[in-house]
Amino acid sequence: MISKSSVATVLVVLLVVGGGYYIYQQAGHDKAQAAAATARPAVPVTVAIAAAKDVPVFVRGLGNVQAFKTVAVKTRVDGQIVRIDFKEGQEVKEGDPLFQIDPRPFQAMLDQAQANKTKDAAQLEGAQLDLERYGKLIGSGFQSRQSYDQQKATVDSLKGSIAADQAAIDTAKLNLNYALIRAPIDGRTGQRLVDLGNLVQASQSTTLVTITQVKPIFVNFTIPQLANHNLRKNQSKQPLTVYAYSADDSYKLAEGKITLIDNQIDTATGTLRLKGEFANTDETLWPGEFVAVRLQLSVRKDAITVPERAVMQGAQGPYAYVIKADNTADRRPLEIEATQDGIAVIGKGIALGERVVVDGQYRLTPGSKVRIDQPAPGAPSTGAPPAPKKNG
């Protein structure tokens, strides 16, 4: 019968033998892996250098372009349009002629008013002479007091008629002036809404053409209410800069200044309405256009930045591959403060001057050997150092 001690001895021997065999196998496996890693070719990558830049802090919004001034041109007198002095879409200056309404009826009214004044002035002159004669004869008894008073009333009545004639002259001149419709502001004309030969009436309030002033121009936009405090604090120091971008936010259109912060927040949307003024000398902004807006609140000084495409997203958050001095890849978790215009602002994870992989990182694993390639001609700049020049 086998004793318990013998069984224990056998088990111990088996464990020792098995453990030794496992260690032998594992050592061989590790050597094989090391040999494979040594034999594996270096991964070609393109790198950029983490650089310090002054990066503006933006708050974004959506906006709509609004003309600086918009005027609907209408007639102030009745008549037929006999001449049009502009073309649709033309730039006009304040005072430029636009429409000519037939001036002949208004000229006739002016001539009649002037003639009436001339007639009344002649009558007043005769009545004034009679009044002077009555005044000299009233003391001698050849004229009664009543006759003198009646003549004086005639003189006063004629003076009133002359004043009325002058008012009629002024009105006729004004209507004659209104018959030539001029541009009330500088701007660009829109579509002509009334053609030559049409009869227009002031009572109908018909718009003849619309003029919009686009230099300068406004952009109305909204931002989240969370930015309200920093916005007002910085705006109190100096007018904040606002940038208008294309609707798809792909390229900048114009730069302006904030001119209005609304006096209340929209409780329905939780947004604050603002207005920016743009010089728009090149007319890149057009009334009615929708734009993306970036409002600059401040500037991050000497922020560490890398190209945005160097940052990858993993299960634990953003990360990037940094190339160490021995040309091996090191995976770094990152804290990203902002991304804009193709760059990422690094809070933690990358130091100034470190090399960051921007192309080829999908083939990397921690510890991978890399071969640093230069960007292809015409490729976007990555901030990588230039290739060394060869002698000769």
C-alpha positions in Angstrom: 0.0 0.0 0.0 1.4 3.4 -1.1 1.9 5.8 1.8 0.6 9.3 1.9 4.2 10.6 2.0 5.1 8.9 -1.2 2.1 10.4 -3.0 3.1 13.9 -1.7 6.6 13.3 -3.0 5.4 12.4 -6.4 3.1 15.4 -6.6 6.0 17.7 -5.7 8.2 16.2 -8.3 5.5 16.6 -11.0 4.9 20.2 -10.0 8.6 21.0 -10.2 9.0 19.3 -13.6 5.8 21.0 -14.9 6.9 24.5 -13.7 10.3 24.1 -15.2 8.8 23.1 -18.5 6.5 26.2 -18.5 9.4 28.5 -17.7 11.4 27.0 -20.5 8.5 27.4 -22.9 7.8 31.0 -21.8 11.4 32.0 -22.2 11.4 30.6 -25.7 8.2 32.5 -26.5 9.6 35.8 -25.1 12.8 35.3 -27.2 10.7 34.7 -30.3 8.6 37.9 -29.6 11.8 39.9 -29.0 13.3 38.5 -32.2 10.1 39.4 -34.1 10.0 42.9 -32.7 13.6 43.3 -33.7 12.9 42.1 -37.1 9.7 44.2 -37.6 10.4 47.2 -39.9 10.0 50.8 -38.5 6.7 52.4 -39.1 6.9 55.5 -41.4 5.3 58.5 -39.8 5.1 62.3 -40.2 5.6 64.4 -37.1 4.9 68.0 -36.0 6.6 69.9 -33.2 4.5 71.1 -30.3 4.7 74.8 -30.5 3.7 77.8 -28.3 1.2 80.2 -29.8 -1.2 82.9 -28.8 -4.6 81.3 -29.4 -7.8 83.4 -29.4 -10.7 82.3 -27.2 -13.9 82.2 -29.3 -17.5 81.8 -28.6 -19.5 80.7 -31.6 -22.9 81.5 -32.9 -25.1 81.8 -36.0 -26.0 85.1 -37.6 -27.9 86.9 -40.3 -26.5 89.8 -42.3 -28.6 93.0 -42.1 -28.2 96.1 -44.3 -26.9 99.2 -42.4 -29.9 101.2 -43.8 -32.8 100.1 -46.0 -35.1 102.7 -47.7 -38.3 102.0 -49.7 -38.4 104.8 -52.2 -42.0 106.1 -52.8 -43.5 109.1 -54.5 -44.8 112.2 -52.6 -46.8 113.6 -55.5 -49.1 112.2 -58.2 -48.2 111.9 -61.8 -46.8 109.9 -64.7 -43.2 108.6 -64.7 -41.5 110.1 -67.7 -37.9 109.2 -67.0 -35.9 106.7 -65.1 -32.3 107.7 -64.3 -30.7 104.5 -62.9 -30.2 100.8 -63.6 -31.3 97.9 -61.3 -28.5 97.0 -58.9 -26.6 100.2 -59.5 -24.6 102.0 -56.8 -26.1 105.4 -56.1 -25.2 108.4 -53.9 -27.5 110.5 -51.8 -29.2 113.0 -54.0 -28.8 111.1 -57.3 -31.9 111.3 -59.5 -33.9 108.1 -59.7 -37.4 108.9 -61.3 -38.8 111.9 -63.0 -42.5 112.5 -62.7 -44.1 114.7 -65.3 -43.2 118.2 -63.9 -45.5 120.3 -66.2 -48.6 120.3 -63.9 -46.4 121.4 -60.9 -44.7 124.1 -63.0 -48.1 125.4 -64.1 -49.2 125.6 -60.4 -46.0 127.5 -59.6 -46.5 129.9 -62.4 -50.1 130.5 -61.3 -49.1 131.1 -57.7 -46.5 133.6 -58.7 -48.9 135.4 -61.0 -51.4 135.7 -58.1 -48.8 137.1 -55.9 -47.8 139.7 -58.5 -51.5 140.7 -58.9 -52.1 141.0 -55.2 -48.8 142.9 -54.7 -50.0 145.5 -57.3 -53.4 145.8 -55.6 -51.6 146.2 -52.2 -49.4 149.0 -53.6 -52.5 151.0 -54.8 -54.4 150.3 -51.6 -51.4 151.5 -49.5 -51.3 154.7 -51.5 -55.0 155.3 -50.9 -54.6 154.6 -47.2 -51.9 157.3 -47.0 -54.1 159.8 -48.8 -57.0 159.0 -46.5 -54.8 159.5 -43.5 -53.8 163.0 -44.7 -57.5 164.1 -45.5 -59.1 162.7 -42.4 -58.0 165.7 -40.3 -59.4 168.3 -42.7 -62.8 166.6 -42.8 -62.6 165.5 -46.5 -62.5 161.8 -45.5 -64.4 160.1 -42.7 -62.9 157.9 -40.1 -64.9 155.0 -41.3 -63.5 155.3 -44.9 -60.0 155.3 -43.5 -60.7 152.2 -41.4 -62.2 150.4 -44.4 -59.2 151.2 -46.5 -56.8 150.0 -43.8 -58.7 146.7 -43.6 -58.4 146.4 -47.4 -54.6 146.9 -47.1 -54.4 144.2 -44.4 -56.5 141.8 -46.4 -54.2 142.2 -49.4 -51.2 141.6 -47.2 -52.8 138.3 -46.1 -53.4 137.4 -49.7 -49.8 138.0 -50.6 -48.7 135.7 -47.6 -51.1 133.0 -48.9 -49.7 133.5 -52.4 -46.2 133.0 -51.1 -47.3 129.8 -49.3 -48.8 128.6 -52.6 -45.5 129.4 -54.3 -43.6 127.5 -51.7 -45.9 124.5 -52.0 -45.7 124.5 -55.8 -41.9 124.6 -55.7 -41.9 121.8 -53.2 -44.1 119.6 -55.4 -42.0 120.5 -58.4 -39.0 119.4 -56.5 -40.7 116.2 -55.4 -41.5 115.4 -59.0 -37.8 114.5 -59.4 -37.3 111.6 -57.0 -33.8 111.4 -55.7 -31.8 108.8 -53.7 -32.3 109.5 -50.0 -29.1 107.5 -49.0 -25.9 106.1 -50.4 -26.4 102.5 -51.4 -27.3 99.9 -54.0 -30.6 99.9 -55.8 -32.7 96.7 -56.0 -35.3 95.6 -58.5 -37.3 98.4 -60.1 -40.9 97.9 -59.2 -42.5 100.5 -61.5 -41.8 100.9 -65.2 -41.6 104.0 -67.3 -45.0 105.5 -68.2 -46.8 104.3 -65.1 -49.0 106.7 -63.2 -48.1 106.8 -59.5 -50.1 108.3 -56.6 -48.8 109.3 -53.2 -52.0 108.0 -51.5 -51.3 104.4 -52.7 -47.9 104.3 -51.0 -46.4 102.2 -53.8 -42.7 101.3 -53.5 -40.8 102.3 -56.6 -37.4 100.8 -55.7 -35.6 99.7 -52.5 -32.1 101.0 -51.7 -29.9 99.2 -49.2 -26.7 100.5 -47.7 -24.1 97.7 -47.4 -21.0 99.8 -46.5 -20.9 99.4 -43.5 -23.2 96.5 -42.7 -24.5 94.7 -39.6 -24.6 91.0 -38.6 -27.2 90.0 -36.0 -26.3 86.8 -34.1 -26.9 84.9 -30.9 -24.5 83.2 -28.4 -25.2 80.9 -25.4 -26.1 82.7 -22.2 -23.1 81.1 -20.4 -20.8 83.5 -22.3 -22.7 86.6 -21.1 -20.5 87.4 -18.0 -17.2 87.2 -19.8 -18.6 89.0 -22.8 -19.8 92.0 -20.9 -16.6 92.1 -18.7 -14.4 92.2 -21.7 -16.6 94.5 -23.8 -16.4 97.1 -21.0 -12.6 97.3 -21.6 -12.8 97.7 -25.4 -15.1 96.7 -28.3 -14.7 93.0 -28.9 -13.7 91.7 -32.3 -16.2 89.5 -34.2 -15.5 87.4 -37.2 -18.0 86.4 -39.9 -17.4 83.1 -41.6 -19.2 81.3 -44.4 -22.3 79.3 -43.4 -20.3 76.1 -43.4 -17.6 77.7 -41.2 -14.9 76.9 -43.7 -13.5 80.4 -44.5 -13.5 83.9 -43.0 -15.5 86.6 -44.7 -15.0 89.7 -42.7 -13.9 91.2 -39.3 -15.8 93.7 -37.3 -16.6 95.1 -33.9 -19.5 94.5 -31.5 -21.9 97.5 -31.4 -24.9 96.1 -29.5 -25.4 93.7 -26.6 -29.1 93.1 -26.1 -30.6 94.2 -22.8 -32.1 90.7 -22.0 -31.5 87.0 -22.6 -34.1 85.1 -24.6 -35.7 82.8 -22.0 -37.1 80.5 -24.7 -33.7 79.7 -26.2 -31.3 80.6 -23.5 -29.3 82.9 -25.9 -28.2 86.5 -26.0 -28.6 88.6 -29.1 -25.7 90.8 -30.3 -25.0 93.0 -33.3 -21.6 93.5 -35.0 -20.7 96.2 -37.4 -18.4 95.5 -40.4 -16.8 97.9 -42.8 -17.6 95.6 -45.7 -15.6 97.6 -48.2 -15.2 94.6 -50.5 -18.8 93.6 -50.1 -18.1 90.1 -48.9 -21.2 90.3 -46.7 -24.7 90.6 -48.3 -28.0 91.5 -46.7 -30.1 88.4 -45.8 -27.1 86.1 -45.9 -26.6 83.5 -43.1 -23.1 83.3 -41.6 -21.2 81.5 -38.9 -19.9 83.9 -36.2 -16.9 83.8 -33.9 -16.8 86.3 -31.1 -13.3 86.7 -29.7 -13.5 87.0 -25.9 -9.7 86.8 -25.0 -6.4 85.3 -26.0 -4.6 82.3 -24.5 -0.9 83.4 -24.3 1.8 80.9 -25.2 -0.6 77.9 -25.4 0.9 74.6 -26.4 -0.6 73.6 -29.7 -0.3 70.6 -32.1 -2.1 69.9 -35.4 -5.7 68.8 -34.7 -5.3 65.6 -36.8 -2.5 64.4 -34.3 -5.2 63.9 -31.7 -7.1 60.6 -31.6 -10.0 59.5 -29.6 -9.9 56.3 -27.5 -12.0 54.6 -24.9 -10.3 56.6 -22.2 -10.5 59.9 -24.0 -8.2 61.8 -26.4 -4.6 60.7 -26.9 -1.6 61.2 -29.2 1.6 59.4 -30.1 4.8 61.2 -29.0 8.1 60.2 -30.5 10.8 59.7 -27.9 14.5 60.3 -28.3 15.1 56.6 -29.4 12.5 57.0 -32.2 9.9 54.8 -30.4 6.3 55.8 -30.0 4.8 56.7 -26.7 1.0 56.9 -26.3 0.0 59.9 -24.2 -3.4 60.7 -22.8 -4.3 64.3 -23.4 -6.4 67.1 -21.9 -7.7 69.3 -24.8 -8.6 72.9 -24.0 -9.9 73.8 -27.5 -9.8 72.9 -31.1 -10.1 75.4 -33.9 -8.8 76.2 -37.3 -6.9 72.8 -37.6 -5.0 73.1 -34.3 -5.6 71.6 -30.8 -4.7 73.5 -27.7 -3.1 71.1 -25.2 -3.8 71.4 -21.5 -1.8 68.4 -20.3 0.0 65.5 -21.9 2.5 67.1 -24.3 5.4 69.4 -23.5 6.7 72.2 -25.7 9.1 71.0 -28.4 8.0 67.3 -28.3 7.5 65.5 -31.6 3.9 64.4 -32.2 2.8 62.0 -34.9 0.3 63.5 -37.4 0.3 60.9 -40.1 0.8 57.1 -39.7 -0.4 56.8 -36.1 -3.1 54.2 -36.9 -0.3 51.6 -37.4 1.5 52.4 -34.1 1.4 50.6 -30.8 3.2 51.8 -27.7 6.9 51.1 -28.1 6.8 50.8 -31.9 9.9 51.8 -33.8 9.2 54.7 -36.2 10.9 56.2 -39.3 10.2 59.9 -39.6 9.3 61.0 -43.1 9.0 64.5 -44.5 5.6 65.8 -45.7 5.0 65.3 -49.4 5.4 68.5 -51.6 2.2 70.6 -51.3 1.0 68.9 -48.2 -0.2 71.1 -45.3 2.5 72.3 -43.0 2.8 70.3 -39.8 5.3 72.3 -38.0 7.9 69.6 -38.4 11.6 70.6 -38.6 12.9 71.0 -42.2 14.9 68.2 -43.7 18.7 68.6 -43.3 20.5 70.0 -46.3 23.1 67.7 -48.0 26.5 69.1 -48.6 27.5 69.7 -52.2 
